[in-house]
Amino acid sequence: MKAYLLTWNPKYWAWENIGKEKQKLQNSEIVETEWDCYSSKPEEGDIFFIVAVGESRRKGIFCTGYITEFVKNVPSLIIERKTTKRNTNRIIGNINYLLNPETEIILDINDLNKNYPEQKWSPQNCGIVINDKYVNDLIDFWENFISKDKTVIGKIQKKEFWEGNSQQKMYSYYERNISARNECIKNNGFICKVCGMNFEDIYGEIGKNYIHVHHITFHSSIKKLHKIDPENDLTTICPNCHSMLHRKSNGKYLSIEDLKSKLKQP
């Protein structure tokens, strides 16, 4: 497993929906992201760290995630002041933790420079590889840091089942609709449609009313605002099966039935 360092400078990229994306993560929703990448070697399953640089109020690591796809030689996502267009490589991935550098304490760049002096933490290029000898310790350092985050965020309520409006900022993400998610759970309950797991049965009270919701057709394959049917377009899924549905087998994502057939019986 490799780790890659992505850079964010608010001078060039607006991240106006960072609060909403934190809420989505708190609601156990998948937050997809796309970034330009200098390296040509990232692979599915590699991890990324996003570091705030330049004119950010605070500088340092504030976001992590894992790569789901890597595409070469595509138009850059960067909004440059010049009109010159250029091609680059692109990381597509899922965010698993996010802080707001403008309002929250992040993993300070001075601590990164002190602990990992051979790594460049303010690179000119986005998507450089992190020194292999630092990766495991950096993961531990980050997890220890975020374990102190006590942020509690409420849910966003929306009335209509529309979602997937691509927001072009420093990346593209596809909006999820919390009301459609709630409708899906109302129809399906809190049982995984692949393995049949119910968190309350396994974990008791702490697992009550917990489940992920899976988009049967990935937003990244639609790439536009579209109406969603919670009954036919969404289904309930446990986090483990959800992760497997977002991994490719022989170059293709698995369907619910495909994944069921791969379950190993005890």
C-alpha atoms as an extended CHARMM CRD file, in Angstrom:
* protein
*
       266  EXT
         1         1  MET       CA              0.0000000000        0.0000000000        0.0000000000  PROA      1               0.0000000000
         2         2  LYS       CA              1.2430000000        3.4540000000       -0.9610000000  PROA      2               0.0000000000
         3         3  ALA       CA              0.2130000000        6.8300000000        0.4300000000  PROA      3               0.0000000000
         4         4  TYR       CA             -0.0890000000       10.0420000000       -1.5640000000  PROA      4               0.0000000000
         5         5  LEU       CA             -0.0390000000       13.6940000000       -0.5370000000  PROA      5               0.0000000000
         6         6  LEU       CA             -2.6340000000       15.9570000000       -2.1660000000  PROA      6               0.0000000000
         7         7  THR       CA             -2.4660000000       19.7360000000       -1.7470000000  PROA      7               0.0000000000
         8         8  TRP       CA             -5.2180000000       22.3070000000       -1.2000000000  PROA      8               0.0000000000
         9         9  ASN       CA             -4.6930000000       26.0650000000       -1.4830000000  PROA      9               0.0000000000
        10        10  PRO       CA             -7.8480000000       28.2020000000       -0.9910000000  PROA      10              0.0000000000
        11        11  LYS       CA             -6.3330000000       30.8580000000       -3.2510000000  PROA      11              0.0000000000
        12        12  TYR       CA             -7.0260000000       28.5990000000       -6.2130000000  PROA      12              0.0000000000
        13        13  TRP       CA             -9.7500000000       26.2430000000       -4.9800000000  PROA      13              0.0000000000
        14        14  ALA       CA            -12.9450000000       27.0460000000       -3.1420000000  PROA      14              0.0000000000
        15        15  TRP       CA            -14.2350000000       24.3600000000       -0.7950000000  PROA      15              0.0000000000
        16        16  GLU       CA            -17.5520000000       25.9570000000        0.0470000000  PROA      16              0.0000000000
        17        17  ASN       CA            -19.3140000000       22.6790000000        0.8570000000  PROA      17              0.0000000000
        18        18  ILE       CA            -16.8020000000       21.3530000000        3.3520000000  PROA      18              0.0000000000
        19        19  GLY       CA            -19.3700000000       21.6180000000        6.1590000000  PROA      19              0.0000000000
        20        20  LYS       CA            -21.9320000000       19.6170000000        4.1950000000  PROA      20              0.0000000000
        21        21  GLU       CA            -19.3720000000       16.9630000000        3.4170000000  PROA      21              0.0000000000
        22        22  LYS       CA            -18.5270000000       16.6030000000        7.1010000000  PROA      22              0.0000000000
        23        23  GLN       CA            -22.2240000000       16.0950000000        7.7560000000  PROA      23              0.0000000000
        24        24  LYS       CA            -22.4250000000       13.4250000000        5.0770000000  PROA      24              0.0000000000
        25        25  LEU       CA            -19.5590000000       11.5600000000        6.6990000000  PROA      25              0.0000000000
        26        26  GLN       CA            -21.2410000000       11.8470000000       10.0870000000  PROA      26              0.0000000000
        27        27  ASN       CA            -24.3520000000       10.3210000000        8.4870000000  PROA      27              0.0000000000
        28        28  SER       CA            -22.2620000000        7.3620000000        7.2480000000  PROA      28              0.0000000000
        29        29  GLU       CA            -22.6310000000        8.4860000000        3.6340000000  PROA      29              0.0000000000
        30        30  ILE       CA            -19.8630000000        8.0270000000        1.0780000000  PROA      30              0.0000000000
        31        31  VAL       CA            -18.1720000000       11.2620000000        0.0010000000  PROA      31              0.0000000000
        32        32  GLU       CA            -16.4250000000       10.9270000000       -3.3490000000  PROA      32              0.0000000000
        33        33  THR       CA            -13.6660000000       13.2580000000       -4.4920000000  PROA      33              0.0000000000
        34        34  GLU       CA            -11.4220000000       13.8320000000       -7.5040000000  PROA      34              0.0000000000
        35        35  TRP       CA             -7.9370000000       15.4030000000       -7.5160000000  PROA      35              0.0000000000
        36        36  ASP       CA             -5.1850000000       16.1440000000       -9.9920000000  PROA      36              0.0000000000
        37        37  CYS       CA             -2.2330000000       13.8520000000       -9.3830000000  PROA      37              0.0000000000
        38        38  TYR       CA              1.4000000000       14.4000000000      -10.3370000000  PROA      38              0.0000000000
        39        39  SER       CA              2.3640000000       10.7540000000       -9.8490000000  PROA      39              0.0000000000
        40        40  SER       CA              1.5110000000        8.1380000000      -12.4660000000  PROA      40              0.0000000000
        41        41  LYS       CA              1.5430000000        5.1440000000      -10.1020000000  PROA      41              0.0000000000
        42        42  PRO       CA             -1.4100000000        5.2990000000       -7.6430000000  PROA      42              0.0000000000
        43        43  GLU       CA             -3.5260000000        2.1570000000       -7.4210000000  PROA      43              0.0000000000
        44        44  GLU       CA             -6.9590000000        1.2700000000       -6.0890000000  PROA      44              0.0000000000
        45        45  GLY       CA             -6.7800000000        0.8360000000       -2.3280000000  PROA      45              0.0000000000
        46        46  ASP       CA             -3.8730000000        3.2490000000       -1.8090000000  PROA      46              0.0000000000
        47        47  ILE       CA             -4.5310000000        6.0150000000        0.6930000000  PROA      47              0.0000000000
        48        48  PHE       CA             -4.2710000000        9.7750000000        0.4140000000  PROA      48              0.0000000000
        49        49  PHE       CA             -3.6770000000       12.6500000000        2.8100000000  PROA      49              0.0000000000
        50        50  ILE       CA             -4.7750000000       16.1880000000        1.9170000000  PROA      50              0.0000000000
        51        51  VAL       CA             -2.6010000000       19.0160000000        3.2190000000  PROA      51              0.0000000000
        52        52  ALA       CA             -3.6520000000       22.6790000000        3.4120000000  PROA      52              0.0000000000
        53        53  VAL       CA             -0.9560000000       24.9950000000        2.0710000000  PROA      53              0.0000000000
        54        54  GLY       CA             -0.5760000000       28.5060000000        0.6540000000  PROA      54              0.0000000000
        55        55  GLU       CA             -3.2100000000       30.9180000000        1.8830000000  PROA      55              0.0000000000
        56        56  SER       CA             -5.0730000000       28.5120000000        4.1260000000  PROA      56              0.0000000000
        57        57  ARG       CA             -5.7080000000       29.9180000000        7.5940000000  PROA      57              0.0000000000
        58        58  ARG       CA             -4.0390000000       26.8140000000        9.0250000000  PROA      58              0.0000000000
        59        59  LYS       CA             -1.4930000000       24.6390000000        7.2630000000  PROA      59              0.0000000000
        60        60  GLY       CA             -1.2630000000       20.8950000000        7.6540000000  PROA      60              0.0000000000
        61        61  ILE       CA             -3.1750000000       17.6450000000        7.0990000000  PROA      61              0.0000000000
        62        62  PHE       CA             -6.9470000000       17.9020000000        7.4410000000  PROA      62              0.0000000000
        63        63  CYS       CA             -8.3650000000       15.0800000000        5.3230000000  PROA      63              0.0000000000
        64        64  THR       CA             -7.7250000000       11.4140000000        4.5120000000  PROA      64              0.0000000000
        65        65  GLY       CA             -9.2720000000        8.8050000000        2.2650000000  PROA      65              0.0000000000
        66        66  TYR       CA             -8.5890000000        5.8980000000       -0.0740000000  PROA      66              0.0000000000
        67        67  ILE       CA             -8.2920000000        5.6460000000       -3.8460000000  PROA      67              0.0000000000
        68        68  THR       CA            -11.0540000000        3.8730000000       -5.7640000000  PROA      68              0.0000000000
        69        69  GLU       CA             -9.8590000000        4.6590000000       -9.3030000000  PROA      69              0.0000000000
        70        70  PHE       CA             -6.8950000000        6.2470000000      -11.0770000000  PROA      70              0.0000000000
        71        71  VAL       CA             -7.1680000000        7.8000000000      -14.5400000000  PROA      71              0.0000000000
        72        72  LYS       CA             -4.2910000000        8.9850000000      -16.7190000000  PROA      72              0.0000000000
        73        73  ASN       CA             -4.0600000000       11.8890000000      -19.1610000000  PROA      73              0.0000000000
        74        74  VAL       CA             -7.3160000000       13.7520000000      -18.4810000000  PROA      74              0.0000000000
        75        75  PRO       CA             -8.0450000000       17.5070000000      -18.3390000000  PROA      75              0.0000000000
        76        76  SER       CA             -6.8300000000       19.1720000000      -15.1660000000  PROA      76              0.0000000000
        77        77  LEU       CA             -9.4340000000       20.0960000000      -12.5360000000  PROA      77              0.0000000000
        78        78  ILE       CA             -7.4500000000       23.1600000000      -11.5180000000  PROA      78              0.0000000000
        79        79  ILE       CA             -9.0850000000       26.5080000000      -12.2380000000  PROA      79              0.0000000000
        80        80  GLU       CA             -6.0640000000       28.4870000000      -13.3640000000  PROA      80              0.0000000000
        81        81  ARG       CA             -5.8690000000       32.2120000000      -13.8200000000  PROA      81              0.0000000000
        82        82  LYS       CA             -4.4460000000       31.5990000000      -17.2550000000  PROA      82              0.0000000000
        83        83  THR       CA             -6.5890000000       30.2220000000      -20.0480000000  PROA      83              0.0000000000
        84        84  THR       CA             -4.0400000000       27.5370000000      -20.9200000000  PROA      84              0.0000000000
        85        85  LYS       CA             -5.5330000000       24.0700000000      -20.5940000000  PROA      85              0.0000000000
        86        86  ARG       CA             -3.4670000000       21.0390000000      -19.6690000000  PROA      86              0.0000000000
        87        87  ASN       CA             -3.8580000000       17.3390000000      -19.0950000000  PROA      87              0.0000000000
        88        88  THR       CA             -2.7850000000       15.4470000000      -15.9990000000  PROA      88              0.0000000000
        89        89  ASN       CA             -3.5300000000       12.2640000000      -14.0680000000  PROA      89              0.0000000000
        90        90  ARG       CA             -6.4750000000       12.0540000000      -11.6900000000  PROA      90              0.0000000000
        91        91  ILE       CA             -7.1500000000       10.3370000000       -8.3930000000  PROA      91              0.0000000000
        92        92  ILE       CA            -10.7620000000        9.3620000000       -7.6970000000  PROA      92              0.0000000000
        93        93  GLY       CA            -11.4460000000        8.3090000000       -4.1470000000  PROA      93              0.0000000000
        94        94  ASN       CA            -13.5880000000        8.3120000000       -1.0370000000  PROA      94              0.0000000000
        95        95  ILE       CA            -12.9700000000       10.5960000000        1.9180000000  PROA      95              0.0000000000
        96        96  ASN       CA            -13.0450000000        8.8910000000        5.3040000000  PROA      96              0.0000000000
        97        97  TYR       CA            -12.1980000000       11.8430000000        7.5870000000  PROA      97              0.0000000000
        98        98  LEU       CA            -12.4190000000       15.5880000000        7.1310000000  PROA      98              0.0000000000
        99        99  LEU       CA            -11.6560000000       18.6940000000        9.1820000000  PROA      99              0.0000000000
       100       100  ASN       CA            -12.2130000000       22.3250000000        8.2000000000  PROA      100             0.0000000000
       101       101  PRO       CA             -8.8540000000       24.1850000000        8.1390000000  PROA      101             0.0000000000
       102       102  GLU       CA            -10.6290000000       27.5290000000        8.3910000000  PROA      102             0.0000000000
       103       103  THR       CA            -12.4630000000       26.7290000000       11.6400000000  PROA      103             0.0000000000
       104       104  GLU       CA            -10.8590000000       23.6440000000       13.2290000000  PROA      104             0.0000000000
       105       105  ILE       CA             -7.4680000000       22.5830000000       14.5090000000  PROA      105             0.0000000000
       106       106  ILE       CA             -5.6890000000       20.3840000000       11.9690000000  PROA      106             0.0000000000
       107       107  LEU       CA             -2.4720000000       18.3360000000       12.0430000000  PROA      107             0.0000000000
       108       108  ASP       CA              0.0020000000       21.2110000000       11.9740000000  PROA      108             0.0000000000
       109       109  ILE       CA              2.5880000000       21.3230000000        9.2030000000  PROA      109             0.0000000000
       110       110  ASN       CA              5.3000000000       22.2620000000       11.7110000000  PROA      110             0.0000000000
       111       111  ASP       CA              4.7210000000       18.9490000000       13.5190000000  PROA      111             0.0000000000
       112       112  LEU       CA              4.8680000000       17.1200000000       10.1940000000  PROA      112             0.0000000000
       113       113  ASN       CA              8.1720000000       18.7800000000        9.2890000000  PROA      113             0.0000000000
       114       114  LYS       CA              9.5840000000       17.9710000000       12.7230000000  PROA      114             0.0000000000
       115       115  ASN       CA              8.5170000000       14.3130000000       12.7850000000  PROA      115             0.0000000000
       116       116  TYR       CA              9.0670000000       13.5130000000        9.0980000000  PROA      116             0.0000000000
       117       117  PRO       CA             11.8870000000       15.8030000000        7.9300000000  PROA      117             0.0000000000
       118       118  GLU       CA             12.6840000000       13.9520000000        4.7050000000  PROA      118             0.0000000000
       119       119  GLN       CA              9.1640000000       14.4590000000        3.3310000000  PROA      119             0.0000000000
       120       120  LYS       CA              8.1840000000       17.6650000000        1.5170000000  PROA      120             0.0000000000
       121       121  TRP       CA              4.9110000000       18.8290000000        3.0950000000  PROA      121             0.0000000000
       122       122  SER       CA              4.3010000000       21.8940000000        0.8730000000  PROA      122             0.0000000000
       123       123  PRO       CA              4.9910000000       20.4880000000       -2.6000000000  PROA      123             0.0000000000
       124       124  GLN       CA              4.3650000000       22.4080000000       -5.7940000000  PROA      124             0.0000000000
       125       125  ASN       CA              2.7710000000       19.3490000000       -7.3540000000  PROA      125             0.0000000000
       126       126  CYS       CA             -0.4200000000       17.7150000000       -6.1090000000  PROA      126             0.0000000000
       127       127  GLY       CA             -0.2740000000       13.9490000000       -5.7230000000  PROA      127             0.0000000000
       128       128  ILE       CA              3.2850000000       13.1170000000       -4.7230000000  PROA      128             0.0000000000
       129       129  VAL       CA              4.1320000000        9.8390000000       -3.0120000000  PROA      129             0.0000000000
       130       130  ILE       CA              4.7480000000        9.8810000000        0.7450000000  PROA      130             0.0000000000
       131       131  ASN       CA              8.0190000000        8.3070000000        1.8280000000  PROA      131             0.0000000000
       132       132  ASP       CA              7.3680000000        4.6060000000        2.4800000000  PROA      132             0.0000000000
       133       133  LYS       CA              9.2670000000        4.6140000000        5.7660000000  PROA      133             0.0000000000
       134       134  TYR       CA              6.8840000000        7.2640000000        7.1510000000  PROA      134             0.0000000000
       135       135  VAL       CA              3.5260000000        5.8250000000        6.0830000000  PROA      135             0.0000000000
       136       136  ASN       CA              2.6690000000        3.5110000000        8.9810000000  PROA      136             0.0000000000
       137       137  ASP       CA              3.8390000000        5.9690000000       11.6220000000  PROA      137             0.0000000000
       138       138  LEU       CA              1.9810000000        8.8190000000        9.8790000000  PROA      138             0.0000000000
       139       139  ILE       CA             -1.2370000000        6.7960000000        9.8990000000  PROA      139             0.0000000000
       140       140  ASP       CA             -0.8420000000        6.2030000000       13.6400000000  PROA      140             0.0000000000
       141       141  PHE       CA              0.0240000000        9.8720000000       14.2120000000  PROA      141             0.0000000000
       142       142  TRP       CA             -3.0780000000       10.9860000000       12.2980000000  PROA      142             0.0000000000
       143       143  GLU       CA             -5.4220000000        8.5020000000       13.9770000000  PROA      143             0.0000000000
       144       144  ASN       CA             -4.1690000000        9.5710000000       17.3990000000  PROA      144             0.0000000000
       145       145  PHE       CA             -4.7320000000       13.2010000000       16.4260000000  PROA      145             0.0000000000
       146       146  ILE       CA             -8.3100000000       12.7510000000       15.1700000000  PROA      146             0.0000000000
       147       147  SER       CA             -9.2600000000       10.5910000000       18.1380000000  PROA      147             0.0000000000
       148       148  LYS       CA             -9.4050000000       13.8760000000       20.0650000000  PROA      148             0.0000000000
       149       149  ASP       CA            -11.9930000000       15.3800000000       17.6750000000  PROA      149             0.0000000000
       150       150  LYS       CA            -15.3110000000       15.6790000000       19.5150000000  PROA      150             0.0000000000
       151       151  THR       CA            -17.2850000000       17.3740000000       16.7500000000  PROA      151             0.0000000000
       152       152  VAL       CA            -20.9980000000       16.4660000000       16.6910000000  PROA      152             0.0000000000
       153       153  ILE       CA            -22.9320000000       17.4820000000       13.6010000000  PROA      153             0.0000000000
       154       154  GLY       CA            -26.6990000000       17.3600000000       13.0050000000  PROA      154             0.0000000000
       155       155  LYS       CA            -28.3640000000       15.9500000000        9.9340000000  PROA      155             0.0000000000
       156       156  ILE       CA            -29.4550000000       17.9020000000        6.8660000000  PROA      156             0.0000000000
       157       157  GLN       CA            -33.0910000000       17.4890000000        5.9140000000  PROA      157             0.0000000000
       158       158  LYS       CA            -34.2780000000       17.9330000000        2.3350000000  PROA      158             0.0000000000
       159       159  LYS       CA            -37.7760000000       17.6230000000        0.9320000000  PROA      159             0.0000000000
       160       160  GLU       CA            -37.2840000000       16.3240000000       -2.5900000000  PROA      160             0.0000000000
       161       161  PHE       CA            -35.4450000000       13.2940000000       -3.9060000000  PROA      161             0.0000000000
       162       162  TRP       CA            -33.0030000000       15.0000000000       -6.2820000000  PROA      162             0.0000000000
       163       163  GLU       CA            -29.2590000000       14.5290000000       -6.0610000000  PROA      163             0.0000000000
       164       164  GLY       CA            -25.9790000000       14.1880000000       -7.9160000000  PROA      164             0.0000000000
       165       165  ASN       CA            -25.3670000000       17.7960000000       -8.9750000000  PROA      165             0.0000000000
       166       166  SER       CA            -21.6500000000       17.8610000000       -9.8510000000  PROA      166             0.0000000000
       167       167  GLN       CA            -19.9000000000       20.7210000000       -8.0590000000  PROA      167             0.0000000000
       168       168  GLN       CA            -16.7180000000       21.7620000000       -9.8750000000  PROA      168             0.0000000000
       169       169  LYS       CA            -14.3380000000       23.1970000000       -7.3390000000  PROA      169             0.0000000000
       170       170  MET       CA            -11.0690000000       21.5300000000       -6.4440000000  PROA      170             0.0000000000
       171       171  TYR       CA            -12.7510000000       18.2380000000       -7.2140000000  PROA      171             0.0000000000
       172       172  SER       CA            -16.0870000000       16.8920000000       -8.3750000000  PROA      172             0.0000000000
       173       173  TYR       CA            -18.4690000000       15.4070000000       -5.8810000000  PROA      173             0.0000000000
       174       174  TYR       CA            -22.0400000000       14.2060000000       -6.2790000000  PROA      174             0.0000000000
       175       175  GLU       CA            -24.5880000000       15.3700000000       -3.7660000000  PROA      175             0.0000000000
       176       176  ARG       CA            -26.4760000000       12.8040000000       -1.6850000000  PROA      176             0.0000000000
       177       177  ASN       CA            -30.0010000000       13.3210000000       -0.4400000000  PROA      177             0.0000000000
       178       178  ILE       CA            -30.5760000000       12.4520000000        3.2120000000  PROA      178             0.0000000000
       179       179  SER       CA            -34.3540000000       12.1920000000        2.7680000000  PROA      179             0.0000000000
       180       180  ALA       CA            -33.9310000000        9.6030000000        0.0120000000  PROA      180             0.0000000000
       181       181  ARG       CA            -31.5820000000        7.7010000000        2.3290000000  PROA      181             0.0000000000
       182       182  ASN       CA            -34.1710000000        7.7450000000        5.1080000000  PROA      182             0.0000000000
       183       183  GLU       CA            -36.8660000000        6.5340000000        2.6970000000  PROA      183             0.0000000000
       184       184  CYS       CA            -34.6310000000        3.6380000000        1.6260000000  PROA      184             0.0000000000
       185       185  ILE       CA            -34.1230000000        2.5800000000        5.2480000000  PROA      185             0.0000000000
       186       186  LYS       CA            -37.8640000000        2.8790000000        5.8610000000  PROA      186             0.0000000000
       187       187  ASN       CA            -38.4830000000        0.4730000000        2.9660000000  PROA      187             0.0000000000
       188       188  ASN       CA            -35.6790000000       -1.9910000000        3.7280000000  PROA      188             0.0000000000
       189       189  GLY       CA            -35.0040000000       -1.8140000000        7.4460000000  PROA      189             0.0000000000
       190       190  PHE       CA            -31.5470000000       -2.0440000000        9.0030000000  PROA      190             0.0000000000
       191       191  ILE       CA            -30.5350000000       -5.3520000000        7.4140000000  PROA      191             0.0000000000
       192       192  CYS       CA            -27.6880000000       -5.7700000000        4.9250000000  PROA      192             0.0000000000
       193       193  LYS       CA            -29.0590000000       -6.9720000000        1.5870000000  PROA      193             0.0000000000
       194       194  VAL       CA            -25.8860000000       -8.9440000000        0.8880000000  PROA      194             0.0000000000
       195       195  CYS       CA            -24.9250000000      -10.7750000000        4.0840000000  PROA      195             0.0000000000
       196       196  GLY       CA            -28.1010000000      -10.2700000000        6.1260000000  PROA      196             0.0000000000
       197       197  MET       CA            -26.3060000000       -8.6300000000        9.0500000000  PROA      197             0.0000000000
       198       198  ASN       CA            -28.2870000000       -6.5730000000       11.5590000000  PROA      198             0.0000000000
       199       199  PHE       CA            -26.0230000000       -4.4690000000       13.7840000000  PROA      199             0.0000000000
       200       200  GLU       CA            -28.4420000000       -4.5740000000       16.7250000000  PROA      200             0.0000000000
       201       201  ASP       CA            -28.4000000000       -8.3870000000       16.6770000000  PROA      201             0.0000000000
       202       202  ILE       CA            -24.5940000000       -8.3920000000       16.8730000000  PROA      202             0.0000000000
       203       203  TYR       CA            -23.7870000000       -5.3340000000       19.0030000000  PROA      203             0.0000000000
       204       204  GLY       CA            -26.9590000000       -4.7550000000       20.9690000000  PROA      204             0.0000000000
       205       205  GLU       CA            -28.1490000000       -1.2120000000       21.7340000000  PROA      205             0.0000000000
       206       206  ILE       CA            -25.0770000000        0.5080000000       20.2730000000  PROA      206             0.0000000000
       207       207  GLY       CA            -25.8160000000       -1.1010000000       16.8910000000  PROA      207             0.0000000000
       208       208  LYS       CA            -29.4910000000       -0.1610000000       16.8380000000  PROA      208             0.0000000000
       209       209  ASN       CA            -30.6550000000        1.7220000000       13.7290000000  PROA      209             0.0000000000
       210       210  TYR       CA            -27.2290000000        1.6440000000       12.0590000000  PROA      210             0.0000000000
       211       211  ILE       CA            -26.7240000000        0.7580000000        8.3800000000  PROA      211             0.0000000000
       212       212  HSD       CA            -25.1340000000        2.1390000000        5.2180000000  PROA      212             0.0000000000
       213       213  VAL       CA            -27.1470000000        3.0140000000        2.1080000000  PROA      213             0.0000000000
       214       214  HSD       CA            -25.7220000000        1.9590000000       -1.2610000000  PROA      214             0.0000000000
       215       215  HSD       CA            -26.4080000000        3.5990000000       -4.6350000000  PROA      215             0.0000000000
       216       216  ILE       CA            -27.0010000000        0.7040000000       -7.0000000000  PROA      216             0.0000000000
       217       217  THR       CA            -25.7900000000        2.8800000000       -9.8900000000  PROA      217             0.0000000000
       218       218  PHE       CA            -22.7240000000        4.8870000000       -8.8560000000  PROA      218             0.0000000000
       219       219  HSD       CA            -23.0540000000        8.6760000000       -9.1400000000  PROA      219             0.0000000000
       220       220  SER       CA            -19.6840000000        8.8190000000      -10.8400000000  PROA      220             0.0000000000
       221       221  SER       CA            -21.1620000000        6.9120000000      -13.7930000000  PROA      221             0.0000000000
       222       222  ILE       CA            -24.0960000000        9.3710000000      -14.1670000000  PROA      222             0.0000000000
       223       223  LYS       CA            -22.2720000000       12.6900000000      -13.5400000000  PROA      223             0.0000000000
       224       224  LYS       CA            -25.3280000000       14.9360000000      -13.6170000000  PROA      224             0.0000000000
       225       225  LEU       CA            -28.2990000000       16.0310000000      -11.5490000000  PROA      225             0.0000000000
       226       226  HSD       CA            -30.9410000000       13.3070000000      -11.6600000000  PROA      226             0.0000000000
       227       227  LYS       CA            -34.0950000000       12.2210000000       -9.9110000000  PROA      227             0.0000000000
       228       228  ILE       CA            -33.7070000000        9.2730000000       -7.5880000000  PROA      228             0.0000000000
       229       229  ASP       CA            -36.1420000000        6.5270000000       -6.6100000000  PROA      229             0.0000000000
       230       230  PRO       CA            -35.2970000000        5.3400000000       -3.0710000000  PROA      230             0.0000000000
       231       231  GLU       CA            -37.0810000000        2.0250000000       -3.6500000000  PROA      231             0.0000000000
       232       232  ASN       CA            -35.2400000000        1.0040000000       -6.8220000000  PROA      232             0.0000000000
       233       233  ASP       CA            -32.0300000000        3.0680000000       -6.8250000000  PROA      233             0.0000000000
       234       234  LEU       CA            -30.9190000000        2.5750000000       -3.2060000000  PROA      234             0.0000000000
       235       235  THR       CA            -30.5080000000       -0.3810000000       -0.8790000000  PROA      235             0.0000000000
       236       236  THR       CA            -29.3070000000       -1.0080000000        2.6630000000  PROA      236             0.0000000000
       237       237  ILE       CA            -25.8580000000       -2.5020000000        3.1050000000  PROA      237             0.0000000000
       238       238  CYS       CA            -23.3930000000       -3.1060000000        5.9450000000  PROA      238             0.0000000000
       239       239  PRO       CA            -20.0450000000       -1.2170000000        5.8160000000  PROA      239             0.0000000000
       240       240  ASN       CA            -18.0310000000       -4.3430000000        4.9810000000  PROA      240             0.0000000000
       241       241  CYS       CA            -20.2180000000       -5.3210000000        2.0290000000  PROA      241             0.0000000000
       242       242  HSD       CA            -20.3950000000       -1.6630000000        1.0100000000  PROA      242             0.0000000000
       243       243  SER       CA            -16.6060000000       -1.5210000000        0.7700000000  PROA      243             0.0000000000
       244       244  MET       CA            -16.5720000000       -4.6870000000       -1.3350000000  PROA      244             0.0000000000
       245       245  LEU       CA            -19.1400000000       -3.2120000000       -3.7290000000  PROA      245             0.0000000000
       246       246  HSD       CA            -16.7630000000       -0.2890000000       -4.2620000000  PROA      246             0.0000000000
       247       247  ARG       CA            -13.8750000000       -2.5830000000       -5.1330000000  PROA      247             0.0000000000
       248       248  LYS       CA            -13.4520000000       -3.9850000000       -8.6280000000  PROA      248             0.0000000000
       249       249  SER       CA            -13.2880000000       -7.6620000000       -9.4960000000  PROA      249             0.0000000000
       250       250  ASN       CA            -11.6910000000       -8.3660000000      -12.8810000000  PROA      250             0.0000000000
       251       251  GLY       CA            -11.9680000000       -4.6710000000      -13.6960000000  PROA      251             0.0000000000
       252       252  LYS       CA            -15.6920000000       -4.3540000000      -12.8800000000  PROA      252             0.0000000000
       253       253  TYR       CA            -17.7540000000       -3.3960000000       -9.8460000000  PROA      253             0.0000000000
       254       254  LEU       CA            -19.9210000000       -6.1880000000       -8.4530000000  PROA      254             0.0000000000
       255       255  SER       CA            -23.7070000000       -6.1260000000       -8.2680000000  PROA      255             0.0000000000
       256       256  ILE       CA            -25.5770000000       -7.0650000000       -5.0860000000  PROA      256             0.0000000000
       257       257  GLU       CA            -26.2330000000      -10.5570000000       -6.4860000000  PROA      257             0.0000000000
       258       258  ASP       CA            -22.6150000000      -10.9530000000       -7.6400000000  PROA      258             0.0000000000
       259       259  LEU       CA            -21.3300000000      -10.1650000000       -4.1610000000  PROA      259             0.0000000000
       260       260  LYS       CA            -23.8400000000      -12.5190000000       -2.5740000000  PROA      260             0.0000000000
       261       261  SER       CA            -22.4750000000      -15.3410000000       -4.6880000000  PROA      261             0.0000000000
       262       262  LYS       CA            -18.9630000000      -14.6490000000       -3.3970000000  PROA      262             0.0000000000
       263       263  LEU       CA            -19.8950000000      -14.9070000000        0.2810000000  PROA      263             0.0000000000
       264       264  LYS       CA            -18.0840000000      -17.7580000000        1.9840000000  PROA      264             0.0000000000
       265       265  GLN       CA            -20.3990000000      -19.8500000000        4.1050000000  PROA      265             0.0000000000
       266       266  PRO       CA            -19.2690000000      -20.6000000000        7.6860000000  PROA      266             0.0000000000
